């Protein structure tokens, strides 16, 4: 819905640093050639970010497969 419409609100503590418009420093993942009998699978990656004394930093990474089974989950120690 449009900003300001009924039910639309943003908490005072809502995190917004405006970085979605500036992707400098990000790179696209290279394309990988697969053999004809390969089954690469499909995975979803979720990265949790937290504000620290150094700013916004990665603190957790989780990967799930198409059956929503967790295949990787770890906390990341920020600098």
C-alpha positions, 0 to 999 in steps of 0.5 A, spaced: 500 500 500 502 507 499 506 510 504 501 513 509 495 509 508 491 505 513 495 500 517 502 502 514 506 504 519 514 505 521 516 504 528 521 509 531 527 504 531 526 501 524 532 500 521 533 504 514 540 506 512 539 507 505 544 502 502 539 498 497 540 504 492 548 503 493 550 496 491 558 498 490 562 493 493 557 487 491 559 482 486 554 478 482 556 470 483 559 467 477 555 462 473 557 455 473 557 450 468 554 443 470 555 436 467 548 433 464 547 428 470 548 434 475 542 435 480 544 442 483 538 443 487 535 449 490 537 453 496 535 459 500 540 463 503 538 468 509 543 473 512 542 476 519 545 483 520 546 487 527 548 493 528 555 493 532 560 499 534 562 498 527 556 499 524 551 494 520 555 487 520 553 480 518 551 476 525 548 469 522 547 465 516 542 460 514 541 456 508 535 451 507 533 446 501 527 446 497 524 441 503 525 447 508 530 443 511 536 447 514 543 445 511 547 450 514 546 455 520 551 458 523 553 465 527 558 470 525 562 473 530 563 481 527 569 484 528 
